[in-house]
Amino acid sequence: MRPESSAIAVEGLVKSYGRTAALRGLTMHAARGTVVCLMGPNGAGKTTVIRVLSTLTRPDGGRATVCGHDVVEAAGRVRALIGLTGQDAAVDEHLTATENLWLFARLNRLARGPARSRVAELIEAFDLGSVAARPVRTYSGGLRRRVDLAAALVAAPPVLFVDEPTTGLDPRSRRTLWELIRARARAGSTILLTTQYLEEGDQLADRIYVVDQGRAVAEGTPDELKARIGGERIEVTLARPAGLPVAAAELETLLGGRPEVDEAALTVSVLTDDRPGVLSRAIRGLDEAGVDVTDVRLRRLTLDDVFFAFTGAEPTANGHPR
């Protein structure tokens, strides 16, 4: 993809805070009308990318453009083209949803008539009608995030930056926000989001950049990234906790991969290749080692496996990297 044809183009971006290097030559692109996800562990540089692209932070090196406009040389033009929702809701909790959206509409210089129509449209689109007259401080976390995302869309920006949109939300609220983001992409916006929920990237992204230590260490569609790792994952469920270390050692010897142990679920899993007989070999080896197994299965790879393979960070049970 040529940078000039991208809605977002980042080339060799460098940014440090004192002695801490947040970005170390990161390069990425987002085609117009797509959802691109930055996925990586805490401290990987994801939020710094968003801050540079939204003109909140100046880079130390490299270049970044939004719709062809340089984020440093044409910062004012860039700000007119983007919407931004950060990790914390930026709306006024003492105002109602309607009042917040009206405020953002007027700050974006919409005339009264268009502003009134846009606010009504967003209240309906984000299903806020039943709470629109209540102060935001009375809302749940999911409702607040809806208002925050709606505020970022008041001016219908062609590019939207969404930094960890669903952190801390319950599964139902998270899926509601996913659908709202999909709807915005279908309407033509380019969306760059960061996330620690690996399922989020799998569900939303047309393209994923795995970011680690300030660099993009892998990129592709979710399926392409899984294919790059290859193989499947063998998952073994045991009858007793005492068998976990024995099973982990046996599977590592037999299959060569680094085992992952879930003590709560009494499971040991290991990434393996597609060689015939791998499952029967694992079952036979565990039986000879005296491990009491209740279930053995092969499962297709997930973004958890991609994340671990490219960053070495192990996801926790709720989908967050450690």
N, C-alpha and C positions, 0 to 999 in steps of 0.2 A: 504494500500500500504506500503510495507516495504521500509525504507529509502534506503537500498542498491540497490533496484531495480529502484529507481527514478533517473531521470536526474538531478533534483534539490531536495535537502532535507534540510529543515530548522527545527531545534528542539530547542525550548525554547530560541529564539534569544533575546538578551538584548543589548540595546545601548542607552546611554545618552549623551547629549551635555550640559556639565555643570549641572545645576539643572533640565534641561528639558529632560524627558524620551521620546525618540523617539520610542523605541521598548521595550515592556514589556512581554517578554516570547512568542514571536510569533512562531508558528509552521505551516508549510505548506510543500507540496510536489508537484512535477510535474512529471508525467510519461513521458517517452521518446516519442517524436513525437507528443506531445499535445501542445495546446495553453492554458495557464493558466493566468487568469487575477486577479490582485490585484485591488480592487475597494474600495474606501473610501473617506471621506472628506479631505479637505486640512489639513495637519498636522497629518494625521493618521499614517504615518510611511512608506508609500509606496516607496518613493524614497530612504529612508534609507535602505530598504531591498535590492533594486537594487545595491546600493553602497557597501553594505557588500558582496553580492554575486559576484560582479565584482572586488572584492579585493581593492576597492578604500577607504574603511573604515573598520577598525578592530572592531569586536563586543566586547562588555564588558562581555558577557556571552552567553551561549548556543553554538550551533554548526551548521555549514552550510557546505554542500558539493555540488559540481557540478561534475556530472558523477563519483561520488565516491571519489573525491579529496577534501580534507579539504581546505576551502578558506583562512585559516590562515597558516596552516602547509605546504600547497602545492600551494601557491599563484601563482607561476610561471606557474605551470602546468594548473591551472584553467584559467589563462589569455590566454593560447594557445588554449583553447577549446571554448572560448566565443566570441560573437560579442556584441557590446553595442552601442545603440543610445540614447542619453540623450534628455532632454527637449529642448535644444538649439542645432541647427545644428553645428557639429564639423568640417565641411569642411572649406577649405580656400576659401574665397569668391573672391580672386583675381585670382585664378586658374580656368580653365575650368572644366567641369565634368570629361572629359577624364583625364586631368592632376591630379585631385584629386584622382581618382580611381587608376591611375598608381602609385601615391605616396603611397597610402595605400597598394597596391600590393607589392611594393618593401620593405615597412616597415615590411610586413609579410613574407619577404624573398622568395617571388616567383621569380624564374628565369625569365629572360626577355621574353622568348617564352611563357611560361605558363601565365605570367603576362599580356602580350599583349592579349592573348586569353580570359583571365578572364575579363579584362576590356571591351572588345568588347561584351562579353556575357552579362555583367551587363548593359551596355548601351542599348542593345536591350531589355533585360528583363524589364527594368524600363522605356522604351519608351523615352529615352533621346537623341535619334539620331539627332533630329532637333535642339537641343540646345547644343550639346556636345562640340562644339568649342567656345561657348560663356563663358565669366567669370561668375562664380556663382552669383556674386553681381547683375547681371541683371535678375536673375530668380525670379519667384514668390515664395511665401512661400511653396506652394505644391511641386514645382520642387526642392527646396532646401531640403525638407524633403526626397524626393525620392533619391537624391544624398547621403544624410546622411545615409539612410537605405542601399543603395547599398554599401557604403563604409564599413559598418558593416558586410557585407556579402562577402567581397572580399576573405576571407580565407575559405568560406563555413563552418562556425562554427556549431558544433552540437547543441550548446545552444546559443540563442539570447535573450538579454535583451533589451526591448523597453520601455522607460519611457515616457508616455503620447505622443504617436507618432503623434497625429493629432490635438493637441491643437492649436487653432487659424486658422485652415484651413477651406476653404469653403467646403460645402457638397460634391461637385464633387471630389475635391482632397482627401478628407477624405475617400471616397469609393474606390478611386484608390489605396490608401495605404492599405486599408483593404484587397483588393484582392492580393496585393503583399505579405502581411503577410500570408494570407491563402496559397498562392503558396509555400512559404518557409516551412510552416508546412507540406504541402503535400509532399515536397521533403525530409522530415524526421527530420527537426530541431525541437527541443523543444523551445518554445517561452514563455517567461514570460513578460507580459506587464502590465503597470499600466495605469489607465485611469480615467478621470472624466466624460467622455461621457458614460452614462449608456447604450445607444444603442450599443456602441462599444463592451462592454462586451457581450451583447446579441448576437451580430452578429459573434463574433470571438471566444469566449472562449469555450473550452471543459469543463473547470472547473473554478469556480470563488471563490475567498476568499474575503469576506467582512472584511475590516480592519478598526478598529476604536481604537484610543488611544493606538496604538502600539500592538494591539492583533488582531488575527483573530476571529471575533465574529460569523461568519457563513461561511460555505463552501458547495459547491455542483455544479451541473450543473445549468444553468439558470432556467430550468424547475423545478428542485428539490427545488431550493430556493423559487420560486414562490409558489410551492405546500406547502411548510412549513408554509407560511402565511395563505393560504387557502382563500376561498371565492372569491368575485369579488369586483369591485369598482362601486358604483353608482355615476353618474355624472349628475348634474342638471344645465341647462342653463337658466338664468333669463332674463326677459325683461328689467329690470331697475337695476342700481347699488344699489339703496336704499334697495333692497330686499336681498342683499348678507348676511348681519349680521343676519337677521331673518332666512333665509334659513339655514345658518351654525348652528345656535343654535337649530333649529328644528330637523335637521338631526342628530346632536349629541345626542339630547334627545331620538329620535326614535331608532337610530341604535347603539349608544354607541361608535362609532369610532370618532377619532379626524378629523374634517373636514379640507380640504385644499381649500382655496379660491383663485381664479385667477380673480383679479379685471378687468384686461384687457379683458379677454374672457367672463366675466360675468358668471363664473361657480363656483359651489361648488361641491366638491366630497368627498366621505367618503368610507373607506374600510368596507366591510360588509361580513357576512358569507353566507352560501348557504341555509339558511332556506327559505322554500316556502313563497311566499307572501311578501317578503321584498320590492320589487319594488312598489307594489300596496300600501303598508303601507306608504312608503315614499311619494308617490304622494298624498295620502289622507291627510297626516299630513301637507304637504306644502299648500294644498288647504285650509284646515281649518285655517292655519295661515295667509291666505290672500296673499301668495307669488305668483306673476305673473310669471309662468314657461312657457318657450317656448319649452323646450326639456328635456327629461329624458331618460337616457340610462344606461345599464349595460355594463361594459367592462372588459375583462380579465386583470389579473394583469401584470404589467411590472416590469422591474428591478428598476424603480423609486420607486415603492411600496416596493420592497425588501430593497432598500437602506434606505428608510425612516423608515421601521419597525425595522431594525437591528442597525441603527446608530442614529436615531432621527434627522438626517440632511435632510433638505427639498431640493430636486432638484429645480433648477431654470428652466425657460422655455426652455433654450437651452441645457438642459441636464447636466449642471454642478451642483454639490452640493454647497450649500451656506457655 
